[in-house]
Amino acid sequence: MLITLALKLSTYVGKGKSISWKASFLIIFVLWLVYLIPFLPGNTAGDGNFQLAQFFRHAPMTNHHPFFTTIFEGGVVYIGHILGSDNLGLFLYVFIQALICCAIYSYSIYKISLLGFSKKIGYWLSIIVGILPYWSFLSETLHKDALFIAFFAWFTTECIVISCDIFNKNRIRKKEIAILTIAALLVSLWRNNGFFLVVPSIFLFIFTNKRKNWKPFLISLLTVSFIYIGFSKVILPVIGVQSTEKREAYSLPVQQTARYLRDYPEDVTPNEQKVLKSTFNNYKNLSKLYNPNIADPVKFNMKDNFNTGAYLKAWLSMGLRHPKVYLEAAYAGTYFYYSPWYKGQNFIWCGTMSGYEFPKFLNLHYLTSVKIRDSFRNILTSIMNIPVFNILTNDALCIWFCILMLAYLWKRNGFLFTIPIFPVLINLLVCIASPVNGMVRYSGCALFATYTLIMYFIFILKVKGDKSE
């Protein structure tokens, strides 16, 4: 169905004038204001609250939430704080964040529309981004995810623009490579695993156009790597900021271990018991802590300093005896990310000042009544349950679209045509390794990126043709 629809839509590429950046920006920003006014001065998420605690020295500063994002969030709020109004600080942050996100989405819509799509498509895409709380509430809430998702959209857009220049016009513009590098840096600095989302695409660009333009892409790759690794591995330790705990990378293995101990508690060798005892504070309690949808209860039972090699060896030997348990644990904790028939999260939950780690040392409070805010959220919840809108914000469906497009382009036009799709699919692997099943904060970056990738797919079918026709 996707391929058939794309082939039909490709006949409309190149007809009509594209939407302007200003028009797209105005549509999105005005619609977002409708969401912001009932929730003045703005919203906060739990992670954002904790980052404020770190910035204002009510919690130790770490890189668990990227240091750069903590400084940016706390620094803007601090401006209002020193002026005598914490509410002003929160408003300044959400307003600046909304402006940045709006600029990125409107820029992306404008750049994609230049491939030859009509104004109508640009207007509709701008309205979708403006009206759905997937982007509005997200962009008006203090936390790192709003800007990360926007930066990811920007990076994907630049991959598309550069790919189209290479495969259609046989050229590479240095300006676009510079923009790609900046977007890649921001993705890397705004989420700890962002670096691994952008590097593969930049690396693959080296081999395009028969490697005639390898040098600018290599320079881009080295620039991103040098700045990111230098900042995280050199600068942060020098200024005394703790790195991310290594247990963060073990969400999936510990869930598999816990399920194994739940189903086969007697089938653990003495040596494996010894390793588990040295890895966890109380490994015999893991079966009770096990929750298929979230790894945190088990993961936080891990000791700070455990022998990685010994644990992985024990984990592997247990898995080889009962692989079905490991597969069940993997599916039970990740299926929301690739099962579109299940209703996932959306960002309506962002429309509040989260009580989790709420910064009581700041005087943050809404200017409107609870009744107004609840009524607004209830209306939005009803809208999001309408089937069409539900489809438009279905992360798992987007994942399958990307898989289908990658397979089709690879088969019909070649592997290098799939480069812009790689960040979305790599992010799926990140989601599978994440501690929570179906967390929209992890998968949300796929949505807008997929919208633009579908347009890229249609463009390639139009320009390069379909060999099966």
Wavefront OBJ file of the C-alpha trace (Angstrom):
o trace
v 0.000 0.000 0.000
v 2.832 2.387 0.869
v 4.658 1.739 -2.396
v 1.473 2.065 -4.471
v 0.523 5.320 -2.777
v 4.037 6.709 -3.168
v 4.075 5.899 -6.879
v 0.805 7.756 -7.359
v 1.912 10.748 -5.300
v 5.213 10.954 -7.171
v 3.312 12.215 -10.226
v 2.533 15.407 -8.284
v 6.168 16.188 -7.454
v 7.403 19.279 -9.228
v 3.987 20.859 -9.614
v 3.210 24.143 -7.934
v 5.118 26.589 -5.757
v 6.536 25.395 -2.439
v 5.631 26.852 0.964
v 7.866 29.600 2.336
v 9.778 29.251 5.606
v 7.978 32.297 7.057
v 4.510 30.904 6.286
v 5.318 27.549 7.888
v 6.868 29.250 10.934
v 3.834 31.500 11.431
v 1.347 28.608 11.235
v 3.211 26.469 13.762
v 4.018 29.292 16.193
v 0.463 30.688 16.308
v -0.995 27.225 16.928
v 1.566 26.554 19.652
v 0.566 29.773 21.417
v -2.928 28.307 21.785
v -1.359 25.502 23.813
v 0.925 27.730 25.853
v -1.585 30.345 27.090
v -3.662 27.949 29.297
v -0.420 26.632 30.837
v 1.511 29.819 31.518
v 4.318 30.220 32.491
v 5.059 26.767 31.011
v 5.378 23.095 31.913
v 8.141 21.007 33.451
v 8.907 17.293 33.084
v 10.444 15.095 35.776
v 13.874 14.971 34.152
v 13.792 18.741 33.675
v 13.017 19.180 37.373
v 15.998 17.023 38.291
v 18.255 19.010 35.968
v 17.154 22.231 37.663
v 18.084 20.638 40.986
v 21.522 19.870 39.576
v 22.027 23.368 38.194
v 20.966 25.066 41.445
v 23.222 22.670 43.432
v 20.462 20.750 45.157
v 21.753 17.531 43.569
v 25.212 16.369 42.398
v 26.033 17.371 38.835
v 26.426 14.356 36.528
v 26.236 13.639 32.824
v 23.309 11.225 33.274
v 21.278 13.990 31.679
v 23.729 15.619 29.258
v 25.661 18.358 31.031
v 25.226 20.824 28.185
v 21.419 20.534 28.363
v 21.445 21.020 32.148
v 23.490 24.203 31.815
v 21.236 25.548 29.059
v 17.974 24.832 30.909
v 19.192 26.011 34.283
v 20.982 29.050 32.841
v 17.846 30.439 31.197
v 15.696 29.822 34.283
v 18.418 31.469 36.381
v 17.965 34.711 34.423
v 14.411 34.998 35.724
v 15.537 33.846 39.174
v 18.042 36.687 39.577
v 15.418 39.130 38.274
v 13.162 38.066 41.145
v 10.684 35.802 39.302
v 11.188 32.062 38.865
v 8.030 31.981 36.757
v 9.674 34.471 34.401
v 12.690 32.173 34.138
v 10.492 29.194 33.225
v 8.558 31.281 30.681
v 11.795 32.508 29.098
v 13.019 28.956 28.717
v 9.857 27.478 27.184
v 9.484 30.514 24.897
v 13.094 30.262 23.654
v 12.773 26.502 23.248
v 9.504 26.881 21.345
v 11.091 29.443 19.011
v 14.043 27.141 18.297
v 11.828 24.093 17.698
v 9.417 26.085 15.546
v 12.295 27.437 13.465
v 13.697 23.927 12.925
v 10.401 22.299 11.943
v 9.421 25.150 9.619
v 12.923 25.154 8.080
v 12.678 21.386 7.517
v 9.241 21.689 5.913
v 10.513 24.483 3.682
v 13.655 22.563 2.633
v 11.718 19.382 1.881
v 9.066 21.292 -0.061
v 11.842 22.612 -2.330
v 12.105 19.090 -3.735
v 9.038 20.019 -5.738
v 6.112 19.491 -3.373
v 3.189 21.887 -3.596
v 2.186 24.508 -1.051
v -0.739 22.360 0.107
v 1.564 19.641 1.419
v 3.684 22.237 3.218
v 0.617 23.850 4.760
v -0.840 20.536 5.903
v 2.443 19.388 7.425
v 2.790 22.738 9.231
v -0.767 22.420 10.603
v -0.118 18.854 11.788
v 3.041 19.929 13.650
v 1.229 22.966 15.038
v -1.997 21.349 16.167
v -0.945 17.981 17.623
v 0.342 17.955 21.232
v 3.064 15.597 20.063
v 5.032 18.735 19.218
v 3.202 21.609 20.919
v 3.268 20.402 24.542
v 6.658 18.827 23.951
v 8.165 22.112 22.780
v 6.651 24.095 25.658
v 7.894 21.875 28.475
v 11.219 22.223 30.269
v 13.211 19.057 29.511
v 15.918 17.977 27.093
v 13.771 15.848 24.798
v 12.004 18.658 22.936
v 15.209 20.103 21.514
v 16.736 16.679 20.916
v 13.765 15.610 18.793
v 13.936 18.890 16.870
v 17.705 18.584 16.320
v 17.213 15.002 15.126
v 14.597 16.247 12.635
v 17.068 18.882 11.448
v 19.831 16.314 10.963
v 17.522 13.989 9.023
v 16.405 16.874 6.807
v 20.008 17.742 5.986
v 20.723 14.099 5.125
v 17.784 14.210 2.720
v 18.854 17.512 1.144
v 22.437 16.325 0.642
v 21.291 12.958 -0.741
v 19.004 14.654 -3.249
v 21.813 16.979 -4.324
v 24.146 14.024 -4.859
v 21.747 11.664 -6.615
v 19.804 14.224 -8.634
v 22.194 17.108 -9.322
v 25.535 15.332 -8.825
v 26.791 18.099 -6.548
v 27.619 18.742 -2.888
v 27.194 22.172 -1.345
v 29.652 23.037 1.408
v 26.977 25.097 3.155
v 24.761 22.039 3.556
v 27.647 19.950 4.903
v 28.389 22.681 7.447
v 24.720 22.671 8.516
v 24.785 18.851 8.690
v 27.821 19.034 10.992
v 26.165 21.559 13.319
v 22.968 19.499 13.501
v 24.981 16.327 14.196
v 26.850 18.054 17.026
v 23.625 19.224 18.641
v 22.106 15.725 18.409
v 25.263 14.324 20.029
v 25.329 16.885 22.849
v 21.606 16.699 23.619
v 21.369 12.949 24.259
v 24.110 10.630 25.453
v 23.541 8.142 22.639
v 22.903 10.812 19.995
v 26.476 10.530 18.723
v 25.818 6.981 17.555
v 22.705 8.066 15.645
v 24.520 10.558 13.415
v 27.964 9.051 12.828
v 26.896 6.148 10.547
v 25.090 8.441 8.091
v 27.992 10.894 7.834
v 30.385 7.956 7.365
v 28.282 6.444 4.563
v 28.170 9.764 2.705
v 31.920 9.355 2.162
v 31.186 6.552 -0.346
v 28.600 8.419 -2.403
v 29.270 9.796 -5.872
v 32.030 7.175 -6.345
v 33.933 8.666 -3.364
v 34.720 11.819 -5.366
v 33.634 14.065 -2.478
v 34.954 12.015 0.430
v 37.021 14.810 1.965
v 34.258 17.202 3.218
v 32.329 14.326 4.783
v 35.450 12.972 6.462
v 36.160 16.459 7.837
v 32.561 16.629 9.107
v 32.884 13.201 10.744
v 36.190 14.057 12.401
v 34.865 17.434 13.602
v 31.806 15.884 15.260
v 33.881 13.067 16.781
v 36.647 15.347 18.065
v 34.288 17.841 19.725
v 31.938 15.229 21.209
v 34.615 12.868 22.509
v 36.789 15.743 23.702
v 33.889 17.314 25.583
v 32.573 14.102 27.167
v 35.863 12.306 27.840
v 38.225 15.190 28.580
v 36.436 18.401 29.582
v 33.738 16.876 31.795
v 36.182 14.851 33.960
v 38.422 17.916 34.318
v 35.553 20.032 35.695
v 34.456 17.203 37.992
v 31.252 16.099 36.271
v 30.569 12.384 36.679
v 30.014 10.379 33.517
v 26.915 8.268 32.895
v 26.834 5.112 35.041
v 27.807 2.027 33.038
v 24.690 0.222 34.281
v 22.687 2.429 31.876
v 23.842 0.240 28.992
v 22.625 -2.989 30.606
v 18.847 -2.553 30.656
v 18.155 -5.433 28.267
v 20.674 -7.956 29.706
v 19.541 -7.411 33.313
v 15.901 -7.844 32.323
v 16.810 -11.135 30.677
v 18.741 -12.205 33.766
v 15.822 -11.339 36.050
v 13.312 -13.244 33.907
v 15.672 -16.208 33.807
v 15.861 -16.233 37.621
v 12.065 -15.998 37.741
v 11.495 -18.961 35.413
v 14.574 -21.133 36.114
v 15.842 -20.204 39.606
v 17.323 -23.684 40.159
v 19.152 -23.798 36.839
v 22.063 -21.513 37.746
v 25.571 -22.940 38.147
v 27.670 -22.203 41.272
v 30.052 -20.081 39.212
v 27.147 -18.081 37.729
v 25.738 -17.561 41.221
v 29.094 -16.218 42.321
v 29.186 -13.776 39.398
v 25.599 -12.627 39.983
v 26.354 -12.091 43.661
v 29.288 -9.840 42.763
v 27.213 -7.969 40.152
v 23.973 -7.296 42.058
v 23.283 -6.155 45.599
v 20.783 -9.004 46.047
v 20.504 -11.161 42.955
v 18.044 -13.562 44.620
v 15.528 -10.731 44.764
v 15.685 -9.945 41.035
v 12.768 -12.218 40.153
v 10.532 -10.193 42.487
v 11.845 -6.858 41.192
v 11.302 -7.903 37.576
v 8.769 -5.756 35.693
v 8.607 -6.626 31.964
v 7.944 -3.019 30.914
v 10.632 -1.199 32.896
v 14.188 -2.221 33.746
v 14.930 0.369 36.439
v 13.980 -1.765 39.507
v 16.413 -4.497 38.420
v 19.031 -2.182 36.932
v 19.312 -0.087 40.099
v 20.061 -3.283 42.014
v 23.389 -3.496 40.157
v 26.502 -2.536 42.070
v 28.401 0.557 40.992
v 31.576 -1.353 40.225
v 30.970 -4.796 38.772
v 33.100 -6.964 36.534
v 31.637 -6.365 33.076
v 33.404 -9.289 31.411
v 32.445 -11.783 34.115
v 28.795 -10.728 34.084
v 28.496 -10.860 30.286
v 30.103 -14.315 30.248
v 27.591 -15.592 32.837
v 24.735 -13.840 31.007
v 25.722 -15.543 27.749
v 26.050 -19.013 29.249
v 22.614 -18.728 30.885
v 21.091 -17.510 27.639
v 22.531 -20.392 25.638
v 20.804 -22.851 27.987
v 17.403 -21.135 27.780
v 17.351 -18.764 24.783
v 13.544 -18.670 24.738
v 13.508 -16.832 28.075
v 15.868 -14.176 26.725
v 13.745 -13.709 23.590
v 10.600 -13.428 25.717
v 12.240 -10.828 27.969
v 13.428 -8.828 24.968
v 9.996 -8.817 23.339
v 8.097 -8.147 26.583
v 10.162 -5.026 27.236
v 10.257 -3.566 23.729
v 7.148 -4.522 21.714
v 5.525 -1.058 21.944
v 8.306 0.291 19.717
v 7.455 -1.935 16.741
v 3.835 -3.048 17.289
v 1.617 -0.361 15.696
v -1.635 -2.032 16.769
v -0.929 -1.161 20.410
v -1.792 2.336 21.545
v 1.401 4.046 22.671
v 2.088 7.246 24.524
v 1.806 10.767 23.235
v 3.083 14.003 24.684
v -0.147 15.126 26.380
v 1.544 14.161 29.655
v 3.897 17.094 29.092
v 1.052 19.524 29.820
v 1.791 19.766 33.544
v 4.385 20.708 36.126
v 5.540 17.229 37.035
v 5.564 16.355 40.715
v 8.603 14.124 40.217
v 11.643 15.883 41.727
v 9.656 19.142 41.662
v 12.063 22.049 42.446
v 10.551 23.318 45.703
v 13.466 25.694 46.038
v 11.936 27.650 43.124
v 8.610 29.455 43.202
v 7.017 27.893 40.123
v 3.239 27.906 39.780
v 0.597 28.141 37.074
v -1.243 31.390 36.412
v -4.430 29.558 35.398
v -6.805 27.325 37.358
v -6.694 23.533 37.526
v -10.157 23.399 35.944
v -9.012 25.240 32.807
v -5.924 23.087 32.391
v -7.760 19.790 32.979
v -10.498 20.751 30.526
v -7.905 21.578 27.877
v -6.071 18.280 28.379
v -9.334 16.303 28.269
v -10.241 17.868 24.941
v -6.820 17.028 23.548
v -7.032 13.449 24.823
v -10.332 13.032 22.984
v -8.830 14.457 19.787
v -5.811 12.145 20.010
v -8.133 9.126 20.241
v -9.624 9.899 16.828
v -8.253 7.174 14.510
v -6.718 9.484 11.904
v -4.855 11.548 14.508
v -3.796 8.367 16.271
v -2.244 7.113 13.039
v -0.423 10.410 12.515
v 1.349 9.959 15.861
v 2.014 6.216 15.702
v 5.761 5.789 16.258
v 5.745 2.053 15.572
v 3.961 2.524 12.253
v 6.639 5.049 11.285
v 9.318 2.474 12.079
v 7.709 -0.001 9.686
v 7.392 2.675 7.004
v 11.123 3.327 7.316
v 11.959 -0.386 7.133
v 9.822 -0.764 3.992
v 11.307 2.325 2.354
v 14.859 1.211 3.143
v 14.236 -2.266 1.698
v 12.597 -0.877 -1.446
v 15.217 1.803 -2.145
v 18.070 -0.622 -1.486
v 16.565 -3.178 -3.869
v 15.614 -0.742 -6.644
v 18.175 2.050 -6.470
v 21.076 0.900 -4.313
v 22.255 0.911 -0.711
v 23.533 4.501 -0.667
v 20.034 5.845 -1.363
v 19.004 4.601 2.098
v 21.459 6.803 4.042
v 18.861 9.311 5.380
v 16.773 6.447 6.822
v 19.572 5.014 8.953
v 19.252 7.418 11.949
v 15.614 6.366 12.514
v 16.422 2.659 12.422
v 19.478 3.051 14.646
v 17.262 4.891 17.106
v 15.006 1.819 17.112
v 17.982 -0.196 18.378
v 18.522 2.456 21.054
v 14.859 2.104 22.057
v 15.204 -1.683 22.285
v 18.196 -1.213 24.591
v 16.373 1.433 26.665
v 14.963 0.762 30.155
v 11.279 1.486 29.370
v 8.882 -0.154 26.931
v 7.132 2.312 24.626
v 8.641 5.497 26.051
v 7.746 8.218 23.564
v 10.699 10.306 24.763
v 12.978 7.708 23.170
v 10.987 6.942 20.014
v 9.410 10.362 19.400
v 12.230 11.561 17.160
v 11.137 9.033 14.517
v 7.803 10.692 13.781
v 8.612 13.983 12.050
v 11.705 12.392 10.512
v 9.499 9.748 8.911
v 7.203 12.416 7.450
v 10.179 13.962 5.684
v 11.608 10.558 4.695
v 8.343 9.600 2.990
v 8.638 12.782 0.925
v 12.254 11.864 0.132
v 11.102 8.393 -0.903
v 8.484 9.866 -3.247
v 11.066 12.252 -4.699
v 13.544 9.432 -5.437
v 10.811 7.392 -7.118
v 9.990 10.410 -9.265
v 13.569 11.287 -10.231
v 15.188 7.858 -10.440
v 12.094 5.895 -11.414
v 10.965 2.461 -10.400
v 12.721 -0.352 -12.275
v 9.733 -2.618 -11.632
v 7.412 -0.370 -13.657
l 1 2 3 4 5 6 7 8 9 10 11 12 13 14 15 16 17 18 19 20 21 22 23 24 25 26 27 28 29 30 31 32 33 34 35 36 37 38 39 40 41 42 43 44 45 46 47 48 49 50 51 52 53 54 55 56 57 58 59 60 61 62 63 64 65 66 67 68 69 70 71 72 73 74 75 76 77 78 79 80 81 82 83 84 85 86 87 88 89 90 91 92 93 94 95 96 97 98 99 100 101 102 103 104 105 106 107 108 109 110 111 112 113 114 115 116 117 118 119 120 121 122 123 124 125 126 127 128 129 130 131 132 133 134 135 136 137 138 139 140 141 142 143 144 145 146 147 148 149 150 151 152 153 154 155 156 157 158 159 160 161 162 163 164 165 166 167 168 169 170 171 172 173 174 175 176 177 178 179 180 181 182 183 184 185 186 187 188 189 190 191 192 193 194 195 196 197 198 199 200 201 202 203 204 205 206 207 208 209 210 211 212 213 214 215 216 217 218 219 220 221 222 223 224 225 226 227 228 229 230 231 232 233 234 235 236 237 238 239 240 241 242 243 244 245 246 247 248 249 250 251 252 253 254 255 256 257 258 259 260 261 262 263 264 265 266 267 268 269 270 271 272 273 274 275 276 277 278 279 280 281 282 283 284 285 286 287 288 289 290 291 292 293 294 295 296 297 298 299 300 301 302 303 304 305 306 307 308 309 310 311 312 313 314 315 316 317 318 319 320 321 322 323 324 325 326 327 328 329 330 331 332 333 334 335 336 337 338 339 340 341 342 343 344 345 346 347 348 349 350 351 352 353 354 355 356 357 358 359 360 361 362 363 364 365 366 367 368 369 370 371 372 373 374 375 376 377 378 379 380 381 382 383 384 385 386 387 388 389 390 391 392 393 394 395 396 397 398 399 400 401 402 403 404 405 406 407 408 409 410 411 412 413 414 415 416 417 418 419 420 421 422 423 424 425 426 427 428 429 430 431 432 433 434 435 436 437 438 439 440 441 442 443 444 445 446 447 448 449 450 451 452 453 454 455 456 457 458 459 460 461 462 463 464 465 466 467 468 469
